[in-house]
């Protein structure tokens, strides 16, 4: 739940000051071409660029690594899945794990997918971590002409994300106080996790319903023109950020094609 929580360590950094819509669009433009290939070179170049520009967003490397640790679990899942269920096992055999044969082709495919997951996810983490949710909602309404109901609802949901972690802890402590503990049994731990997650889901739905009714009662869905306390300007620097992100991502993909490593995801 800490992947997209905002952090304002250096809000005066050059790229952190850019329009929230421009940063979000730049992240999408940068990540989109990475979906087209399975080779490891394209995401490697993208990751190098992302880490190089990170200080320009005013974000520390340690903060990024702490926020991105769930991606390591996803990477491990990808590797295990490919080792067990890969349809094509080309190349030389590296190891044999029971009935599963690990080949160089499987490892290269796994490496490409793992790097692609990191390269696609990190821009979103950086953007949301360096953007004030209120500024993002204002920019969506002012610059993209998004419906106020959608923008303000997204803002409310974003603000409620930290509460999910606190409520999970409260549910766990409450069940422990009632003597409900999994002990050392892995099966009991799974059952307790599922039941706690279901209780958290029910609580989140109820809170969301009450919040939606309260927002409608306060006129957030009214058709009357709205005023803005903070103007979100979209300038040349914001457009340059979007164009630069698209050009760098396209250059990474072009490099993969020219070196002969391009592996299209379709075909």
N, C-alpha and C positions, 0 to 999 in steps of 0.2 A: 504493500500500500504506500510505500515511500517513493515509488518510481516517479510519480508525477507531482509530488508535493512541491510547492514553490519554495525557493530559497533565494534570499536577496543579499548574498554576500558582497556583491559588487554591482549594484544596479546602475553605476555610472560607466560600466564597460561599454565599448563602442557598439557591439552587436546586441548587448542586453537592452540598450535604449531604443532599439528599432521597434517599429509598429508591431503589435502582437500578431496581427493578421499576416504581415509580411514574413515574420519568423515562422509561423505555422505553414504558410504556403511554401517557403523555402525548404522546410523540412520535408514536405511532401514531394516537391520537385526533385530534391536530392535523393530521396529514397526510392521513387518510382522506377527509375531505370535499373536499379539493383535487383528488382524482382524478375527481370527478363533472363537472367543467366545463373548457371549453377557453378561457374568456375570460381576458384579461390582468389584470382588476381583482382577482379573488379571490387569485391568487398574489402580486400586488403588495402587498395588505394583509397577507398572511401573512408575506411577506419583511420588511416593515416591523416587524411585531411580533417576529419572530425576531431581527432586528438590535437592536431596542430592549431585549430581555431578555437579550441575550448577556452583558453585564457581570454580571448576577445569577448566571450560571453560572461566573463567575471566568475567563472565556476572553477573550483579546484579539482584536480585529478582525484584526490582522495574522496571528495564528495561524490563525484561521478561513479567511482568504483563501489562505494557503499550503496548507492541507489540502484546500480545495475546488477547487483549480485543475483537476483532471481534469474537473470539471463543465463548464468552459469548452469543452473538446474535445467533450464530448457536445452542448453547445449548438450548436457549429459544425456538427456532423454533422446535427443536426435541421434547421437552416436550409438546408443544402445539399440534404438529402433532399427537403424540401418544395418548394424552388425547382425541383428537377428532376422530381419525380414527383407533385406535388399534383394531385388530380383536379379540384378546383374552383378556378378562377382568377377569382374575382369581384372587382369593384371596378375602379378605374382602373389603367391600366398605368403602372408606375413605371420599369421598365427592361426591355430585351430582351437576353438573353444567348444569342446564337445561336438555337437552336430553343426556348429556354425563355423564357417571358414571366412577368416578375415583377410581380404586381399587389398592390394594397393588401390584398386579402383574404388572399393568401398570407402577406404580412408580418405581418398581425395574428394569423393562426393560428400562425405560427412564434414570434412574440413570446409568445403565451399558453403554448405548449408549453415554451419555454425557461424562462420564469418559473416554470412549474409544476414543472419538473425541479429547479430550485434550491430552491423552497419545500418540496418533498417531501423532498429529500435533506439539507438543512441541519439539521433537527431530529435526524436520526440521527447526523450527524457531531458535533453539539454534545453529545448524550447520551453517546456512546461515548468521546468525547475527555475527558469530565469524570467518568467512572465507572471505578473500579478493577475490572478483570475478575474478581478474586477475590470482591469484594463482590457483583457481579452474579450470579456462580454461586451464592453463598450465598443471595442473595435469591430466586433462582429455586427453589431447593430448599425454603427455609423459608416463603416467602410464597405461592408459586404451587403448591407441592407437585410440582414437576417432578421426574422421575426423576433420581437422582444420577448415573446413567451418562450421561444427556444433558447435564446441567449441567456436570459435570466434563470431559466430552469437548469441549463448547463452549469451556470455559476453556482447555483444552490447545491447541485449534486457534487460539484468539485469541492465545495466547502465542507460537505458532509463526509468526504472520504476519510479524514483523520478520525472521525467518530467511530468508524467501523472497527478500527484497531482497538480503541478504548472499550467498545462494547464487547468485543471478543474476549478481552481480558476480564471484564466484569462477569461474563457468562461462565468462563472457566473457573473463576474464584467462587462464584455462587454455587456451582456444581460441586466443587471440592468441599465447600462448607457443608453441603448436604450429604457428604460421604460418597459422592460419585467420582470414582477415580479409576483409571484404566490399569494402574499398577504397572507390571512389567509385561503384560500380555499384549502382543502386537495386534491381535484381533480386537481386543477391547479398545485399544487406542484408535483403531480405524473407526469402530462404531461410535466412540465418543467424539471423534473429529467430525463425522458425518452429522451426528445429531446436533452438535454445537453450530456447525455451518448452517444447518437448516433453521435453527432458532435465530441465527444472525440474519438470514435471508428474510424470514418472516418479519423480524423487527425492522429491517431496512424498508420493506414494502409498506409497512404501516406508517413509518416515519415519512416516507415519500408521499403517501396519500394525504396525510395531514398537512404536509408542506404545500402540496399542490392546491388543496382547498383553501389554505390560508393565503396563498399568493393570488388566487382568483378573487377571494374576498377583498383583497387590498387593491384590486384593479390593475394587476399586472398584464391582463389580457385585454384591457380596454382599447378601443379603436382610436381614441383621441391621440393627437401628436404628443410625443414625449420630449422632454428636455434632457440635456446631458450636463452633469456636473463637471466632467473632465472630457475635453475634446481629444480625439485620437487622430492625429494628422498622418497622412500617408504621403511621404515625400520621395525625392529622387533616390536618396540613400536606401529607402525601403525597396524600391523597384530594383535597384542595383543588387541588393542582397538576393532577391528572387532570381534574377538573371544569372548571377554568379553561381548560385547553387545548382541551377539547371545545367550551366556550362561545365562545371567541374564534374558533375555526375555523368554527363554525356561523354566527357573526355575519358573518364575511367572506363566506361563501357567501350569506347572506341579503341582504347589501348588494348583491351582484352581481345577485340576482334582482330586488330593488326598483328598481335603476337600469336594468333592462332589458338588461343586458349578459350575462346568464347564457346560456351555450352548452353544453347538456348533451352529454356525450361519446357518449351513446346517444340517438338520436332526432333 
